[in-house]
Amino acid sequence: MSKDTTLDEFAETDSDSSEPEAEDLVRKTVCGIPPQDWTVARLGELVHVVSGNSLPTEYQNGNESGHPVYKVSDMNATGNQKYVSDSSNRLSKENLEKINHTLYPEGTTILPKVGAALLTNKRRLLTEPSSFDNNVMGWVPDEINPEFLYYISCVIDMEAVAQKGAVPSISKAIAKSLKVPSPPLPEQRKIATVLYTVDQAIEKTEEIVEEYQTILSGLIEDIATTGIGNENLVEHKVPMLPERWEIPNHWRLEFLEDITTLITDGAHQTPTYVESGIPFLKVENIKQDRIDWGSVARIPEEEHEKLTNRSNPTEGDVLLSKNGTIGISKVVDWDNEFSHFVSLALIRPNKSTIHPDYLATLLESRICMRQANARSKTGTVTNLHLEEIKKLSIPVPPLSEQKEILKKVSVVEDGLHSESRYLNQLRRVKQGLMRDLLSGTVRTTNTNIEVPDKITQHG
């Protein structure tokens, strides 16, 4: 994209919210009602809608030579988020002919066509001549730019258009009948360029976030058992773990119950939920860097009062997930009242011995997670009981050293949280751009956009 045109210019453009005329509804597409100078077409007029063929077991060989044969599971492979190149199966052209498989060109959009996978709304672009199995559908672009087609496909909610039944599916006839906007090819390319540019920014930011996560995990593993610059290490036997662990000779290995003043959990019965009331936290509300307050349920104040007899959270306590997902920790760094479900343990550190932030960080380290997993009871739902939590062995450095460790951790965490927020912002910008650009609410016709070869090479 040209430096003269920025993503912000598109994201901040006011859209026209006026009501459509009745006759315009006939032109309504999967992206909304397009401008009058755009053509409305059925998808089948712009692309070849194709289905893959079954892949016999004896041909599922994982060979690295030949052409990719994609399955739905390949869409989840690392690096296959938009452009697919990593396939679990590759076959020679000769073998593809034996099993009646057709090679489809680079730039074809593929998607799951049956079952629960269909409802995940995954879309991918082929990067080389490829085939796919009978659970995958392909849209081979003809009278449409491949990248523009891909973005059009991404706004289609398959749950709304799929054939209903025990196993949802989309037929070629349904796909061909979908109404889609078809602006002039130069405008398609410009729209695709804007969205491609934000996709590139998202991909780069995802890589940075992943790097921060790797650095943070490595840092936590190092400091959890060795601290900062400690060379005199002593081996310790940690209950429930087969190997011995080294920690600095001036640290103590303590049971969690001996360095805390309270270890309890929340409500054992599902409370009454109300529109407005006291927040009621569950495991799914706890994110890496925040509490997702938007998804938090509410309970009546009188029920909250009863629950405080068991657990009355205060600022500086540590929440730890103990049912289902094990080992997510979060320091209570707010002073608003709340209650919580049995799936969250509440741990009150003895602050003269251990810093709440240090404890929360340590609980997610390998030495603690290994113990938590070993002590958990597995069944329909994995459970880590309170008595087992109390017996977790915790490496405890002096408070002054804990604070030095936290300073190092916070530098990386701040970077991670900053990039994560930026990533979420980019994703929101992309959603707005897709809505406005693909509907024609915001136009690119009078903008100075340099279209890259990636967009023009196939249409």
C-alpha positions in Angstrom: 0.0 0.0 0.0 1.2 3.5 -0.7 2.6 5.7 2.1 0.0 8.3 1.0 -2.8 6.0 2.2 -3.0 4.6 5.7 -5.1 1.9 7.4 -6.4 4.6 9.8 -7.9 6.6 7.0 -10.1 3.6 6.1 -10.8 2.6 9.7 -11.9 6.1 10.7 -14.1 6.8 7.6 -17.7 7.4 8.6 -20.1 4.9 7.0 -23.5 5.7 5.7 -26.1 4.3 8.2 -29.2 5.3 6.2 -31.9 2.8 5.6 -31.8 0.9 2.3 -34.6 1.4 -0.3 -36.9 -1.6 -0.7 -35.7 -2.2 -4.3 -32.1 -2.3 -3.1 -32.8 -5.3 -0.9 -32.9 -7.4 -4.1 -29.2 -6.5 -4.5 -28.4 -7.7 -1.0 -25.2 -9.9 -0.9 -23.4 -11.8 1.8 -21.5 -8.5 2.4 -24.6 -6.2 2.4 -26.0 -4.0 -0.3 -23.3 -2.8 -2.6 -23.0 0.5 -4.5 -25.0 0.8 -7.8 -21.9 0.7 -9.9 -20.9 -2.7 -8.5 -22.3 -5.9 -10.1 -24.1 -8.4 -8.0 -23.4 -12.0 -9.0 -24.0 -15.5 -7.9 -20.8 -17.1 -6.6 -21.1 -19.8 -9.3 -20.8 -17.1 -12.0 -17.4 -15.9 -10.7 -15.8 -19.1 -9.5 -15.7 -22.9 -10.1 -17.1 -24.5 -7.0 -15.5 -27.9 -6.6 -15.3 -30.7 -4.1 -12.4 -33.0 -3.2 -12.4 -36.8 -3.4 -11.8 -39.4 -0.7 -8.2 -40.1 0.2 -7.7 -43.9 0.6 -5.8 -44.9 3.7 -3.0 -46.5 1.7 -2.3 -43.1 0.1 -2.1 -41.2 3.4 1.7 -41.6 3.4 3.0 -38.3 4.6 5.6 -38.2 1.8 7.3 -34.8 1.3 7.5 -35.1 -2.5 4.7 -34.5 -4.9 1.6 -32.3 -4.6 -0.2 -31.4 -1.4 -3.4 -33.2 -0.6 -5.1 -31.2 2.1 -7.4 -32.4 4.8 -9.4 -30.2 7.2 -6.8 -30.9 9.9 -4.1 -29.4 7.8 -5.9 -26.0 8.1 -4.9 -26.0 11.8 -1.1 -26.5 11.2 1.2 -23.8 12.3 1.9 -21.4 9.4 -1.3 -22.4 7.6 -3.5 -19.6 9.1 -4.2 -18.0 5.7 -1.9 -19.5 3.0 -1.6 -23.2 3.2 1.7 -24.9 2.4 2.2 -27.5 5.1 0.3 -30.7 4.2 0.3 -34.0 6.0 0.0 -35.8 2.7 1.7 -35.3 -0.7 1.2 -37.5 -3.8 2.7 -37.7 -7.2 0.6 -36.7 -10.2 0.5 -40.3 -11.2 -0.9 -41.4 -7.9 -3.4 -38.5 -7.9 -4.7 -39.7 -11.2 -5.1 -43.3 -9.8 -7.5 -42.0 -7.1 -9.3 -39.5 -9.4 -7.9 -36.4 -7.7 -7.7 -33.1 -9.5 -5.0 -30.5 -9.0 -6.5 -27.0 -8.4 -4.4 -23.9 -9.0 -2.7 -21.5 -6.6 -5.1 -18.9 -5.4 -8.0 -21.4 -4.8 -9.9 -20.8 -1.6 -10.6 -24.0 0.3 -12.9 -24.6 3.3 -14.4 -27.4 5.3 -17.7 -28.5 3.8 -19.2 -30.9 6.4 -19.6 -31.5 10.1 -18.6 -29.3 13.0 -15.5 -28.1 11.1 -17.8 -26.3 8.6 -19.1 -24.1 11.5 -15.6 -22.9 12.4 -15.6 -20.8 9.3 -12.0 -21.6 8.3 -10.9 -20.3 4.9 -7.4 -21.0 3.4 -5.7 -20.1 0.1 -3.7 -22.6 -1.9 -0.1 -21.6 -2.6 0.7 -24.2 -5.3 -1.2 -26.7 -7.4 -2.9 -29.0 -4.8 -5.7 -31.4 -4.2 -7.9 -32.1 -1.2 -10.1 -34.8 0.3 -13.9 -35.2 0.3 -14.4 -33.1 3.4 -13.0 -30.0 1.7 -14.6 -27.6 -0.9 -12.7 -25.4 -3.2 -13.6 -22.1 -4.9 -11.4 -21.7 -8.0 -11.5 -18.0 -9.0 -12.4 -17.2 -12.6 -14.0 -13.7 -13.0 -12.7 -12.5 -9.6 -9.4 -11.6 -7.9 -8.3 -14.6 -5.7 -7.4 -12.4 -2.7 -10.7 -10.5 -3.0 -12.5 -13.8 -3.2 -10.8 -15.0 -0.1 -11.9 -12.0 1.9 -15.4 -12.3 0.6 -15.4 -15.9 1.8 -14.3 -14.9 5.2 -17.5 -12.8 5.9 -19.8 -15.7 5.1 -21.2 -17.4 8.3 -21.6 -21.0 7.3 -24.0 -21.7 10.1 -26.5 -19.3 8.4 -26.2 -20.9 4.9 -25.4 -24.6 5.7 -27.9 -27.4 5.3 -29.4 -28.2 8.7 -29.3 -31.6 10.2 -27.4 -33.8 12.6 -24.3 -33.2 10.4 -24.3 -29.7 8.9 -23.0 -29.4 5.3 -22.8 -27.1 2.4 -23.5 -28.4 -1.1 -22.1 -27.0 -4.3 -25.5 -25.8 -5.3 -25.9 -23.7 -2.1 -22.4 -22.3 -2.6 -23.0 -21.4 -6.2 -26.2 -19.6 -5.3 -24.7 -17.2 -2.8 -24.9 -13.6 -3.8 -21.6 -11.7 -3.7 -20.5 -8.2 -4.7 -18.4 -7.9 -7.8 -16.7 -4.5 -8.1 -14.5 -3.7 -11.1 -11.3 -5.7 -11.0 -9.0 -2.6 -10.2 -11.2 -1.9 -7.2 -11.1 -5.5 -6.1 -7.4 -5.4 -6.1 -7.3 -2.2 -4.1 -9.7 -3.6 -1.5 -7.7 -6.8 -1.3 -4.5 -4.7 -0.9 -5.8 -2.9 2.1 -6.9 -6.1 3.8 -3.7 -7.9 2.8 -1.7 -5.1 4.4 -3.5 -5.4 7.7 -3.2 -9.1 7.6 0.6 -8.7 7.2 0.6 -6.4 10.2 -1.4 -9.0 12.2 0.9 -11.8 11.2 4.0 -9.8 12.2 2.5 -8.9 15.5 1.5 -12.5 16.2 5.1 -13.5 15.7 6.2 -10.8 18.1 3.7 -12.0 20.7 4.9 -15.6 20.3 8.5 -14.5 20.7 7.6 -12.6 24.0 5.7 -15.7 25.2 8.7 -17.9 24.5 11.0 -15.5 26.3 8.7 -15.1 29.2 8.3 -18.9 29.6 12.0 -19.4 29.5 12.6 -16.6 32.0 10.1 -18.0 34.4 11.6 -21.5 34.2 15.1 -20.1 34.9 14.2 -17.9 37.8 11.7 -20.3 39.4 14.5 -22.6 40.5 17.8 -20.6 40.1 16.9 -17.0 40.6 19.2 -14.3 39.4 23.0 -15.1 39.2 22.9 -17.9 41.9 25.6 -20.5 41.4 25.5 -22.4 44.7 22.6 -24.8 44.1 21.4 -27.7 46.2 19.4 -30.7 45.1 15.9 -31.2 46.7 13.4 -34.0 46.4 10.1 -32.6 45.4 7.1 -34.8 46.5 5.2 -36.4 43.6 8.0 -35.8 41.1 10.5 -38.5 40.1 13.5 -36.2 39.5 15.4 -34.0 41.9 15.4 -30.2 41.6 18.2 -27.8 42.2 17.5 -24.5 44.0 19.9 -21.9 45.5 21.2 -22.9 48.9 19.8 -19.9 50.6 16.2 -20.5 49.3 13.7 -22.6 51.2 11.4 -25.3 49.8 8.1 -24.9 51.6 4.6 -26.4 51.3 2.1 -23.8 50.0 0.0 -24.1 53.1 3.0 -23.0 55.2 3.5 -19.7 53.4 -0.1 -18.7 53.1 -2.9 -17.8 55.6 -5.8 -19.1 53.6 -6.4 -21.7 50.8 -10.1 -22.2 49.9 -12.3 -22.3 46.9 -15.6 -20.8 45.8 -19.3 -21.8 45.4 -19.9 -25.5 45.1 -23.4 -24.9 43.8 -24.4 -22.9 40.7 -25.9 -19.6 42.0 -28.8 -17.6 40.7 -27.7 -15.4 37.8 -29.1 -11.9 37.4 -28.7 -9.0 34.9 -27.1 -6.6 37.5 -25.4 -7.7 40.6 -22.1 -8.8 42.1 -19.5 -10.3 39.6 -19.1 -14.1 39.8 -15.8 -15.3 38.3 -15.2 -18.6 36.6 -12.1 -20.1 35.0 -13.1 -18.9 31.5 -13.1 -15.3 32.7 -9.4 -15.3 33.5 -7.2 -14.3 30.6 -3.4 -14.0 30.4 -3.2 -10.3 31.2 -6.6 -9.4 32.5 -10.1 -10.4 33.7 -12.6 -10.5 30.9 -15.2 -8.6 32.8 -17.5 -8.4 29.7 -18.2 -12.2 30.0 -18.5 -12.3 33.8 -21.9 -13.5 35.2 -23.6 -11.6 38.0 -25.3 -12.9 41.2 -27.6 -11.3 43.8 -25.9 -9.4 46.6 -27.6 -11.6 49.2 -26.1 -14.8 47.6 -22.7 -13.0 47.4 -22.9 -12.3 51.2 -23.5 -16.0 51.9 -20.6 -17.0 49.7 -18.2 -14.7 51.6 -18.5 -17.0 54.6 -16.4 -19.5 52.5 -14.3 -17.2 50.4 -14.1 -13.4 50.8 -11.5 -12.3 48.2 -9.4 -9.2 49.0 -6.8 -7.3 47.0 -3.5 -9.2 47.0 -5.1 -12.7 47.0 -4.2 -15.1 44.2 -6.8 -17.0 42.2 -5.7 -20.4 40.8 -7.8 -22.6 38.4 -8.3 -26.0 39.8 -11.1 -27.7 37.8 -11.0 -28.4 34.1 -8.1 -26.1 33.1 -5.4 -26.5 35.8 -2.8 -23.9 36.8 -4.0 -20.5 35.5 -3.2 -17.9 38.2 -4.2 -14.3 38.6 -3.4 -11.8 41.4 -6.5 -9.9 42.7 -5.3 -6.4 41.8 -8.7 -4.7 42.1 -10.7 -3.8 45.2 -14.3 -4.3 43.9 -16.3 -7.1 45.5 -16.8 -10.4 43.7 -17.5 -14.1 44.3 -16.2 -17.1 42.4 -17.0 -20.6 41.5 -15.5 -23.8 42.9 -13.2 -24.1 39.8 -11.1 -21.3 41.3 -9.0 -21.6 44.4 -8.4 -18.5 46.5 -4.9 -18.4 48.0 -3.9 -15.7 50.5 -0.1 -15.3 50.7 1.7 -14.5 53.9 3.1 -11.3 52.6 5.9 -11.3 55.1 7.2 -14.5 53.4 6.1 -14.4 49.7 5.0 -11.6 47.4 1.6 -12.2 45.7 2.9 -11.5 42.2 5.9 -13.8 42.8 3.6 -16.6 43.9 1.2 -16.2 40.9 4.2 -16.3 38.6 5.7 -19.3 40.3 2.4 -21.3 40.2 2.6 -21.3 36.4 6.2 -22.5 36.3 7.2 -26.0 35.3 8.1 -27.1 38.8 4.6 -26.2 40.1 2.7 -27.3 37.0 4.4 -30.7 37.1 3.2 -31.1 40.7 -0.3 -29.9 40.0 -0.7 -32.3 37.2 0.7 -35.2 39.3 -1.7 -34.4 42.1 -4.8 -33.9 39.9 -7.6 -36.4 39.7 -8.5 -37.2 36.1 -11.9 -38.1 35.0 -14.6 -36.4 33.0 -13.2 -33.2 34.4 -9.7 -32.8 35.8 -9.7 -31.7 39.4 -7.0 -30.4 41.7 -8.4 -30.7 45.2 -7.6 -28.1 47.9 -5.7 -30.6 50.0 -3.4 -31.3 47.1 -2.9 -27.5 46.4 -1.8 -27.1 50.0 0.9 -29.7 49.5 2.5 -28.0 46.5 6.2 -27.5 47.2 7.2 -23.9 46.5 10.8 -22.6 46.2 10.9 -19.4 48.3 13.8 -16.9 48.0 14.1 -13.9 50.3 11.6 -11.2 49.7 14.2 -8.8 48.4 15.2 -11.3 45.8 11.6 -12.0 44.9 11.2 -8.3 44.1 14.3 -8.3 41.9 13.0 -11.3 40.0 9.6 -9.6 39.5 11.3 -6.5 38.0 12.9 -8.7 35.3 9.6 -10.6 34.7 7.6 -7.4 34.5 9.8 -6.0 31.7 8.9 -8.9 29.5 5.3 -9.1 30.6 4.8 -5.4 29.8 6.1 -6.0 26.3 3.9 -9.0 25.9 0.8 -7.2 27.1 1.5 -4.2 24.9 1.9 -6.3 21.8 -1.2 -8.4 22.7 -3.3 -5.2 23.0 -2.0 -4.0 19.7 -2.8 -7.4 18.1 -6.4 -7.2 19.4 -6.6 -3.6 18.1 -5.4 -4.7 14.6 -8.0 -7.5 14.6 -10.8 -5.1 15.4 -9.6 -2.7 12.7 -9.6 -5.6 10.2 -13.2 -6.5 11.1 -14.3 -3.0 10.5 -12.4 -2.7 7.3 -13.8 -5.9 5.9 -17.4 -4.8 6.8 -16.9 -1.3 5.2 -14.8 -2.2 2.2 -16.5 -5.4 1.1 -19.9 -3.7 1.3 -18.7 -0.7 -0.6 -19.6 1.6 2.3 -16.0 2.9 2.1 -14.6 3.2 -1.4 -11.0 2.9 -2.6 -11.5 4.3 -6.1 -10.0 7.7 -5.4 -7.1 6.5 -3.3 -3.4 6.2 -4.1 -2.9 2.5 -3.4 0.0 0.6 -4.8 -1.2 -2.9 -5.5 1.6 -5.5 -4.8 2.4 -8.4 -7.1 0.9 -10.8 -4.5 -2.5 -9.4 -5.3 -2.2 -9.0 -9.1 -0.4 -12.2 -10.0 -3.5 -14.4 -10.4 -6.2 -11.8 -11.3 
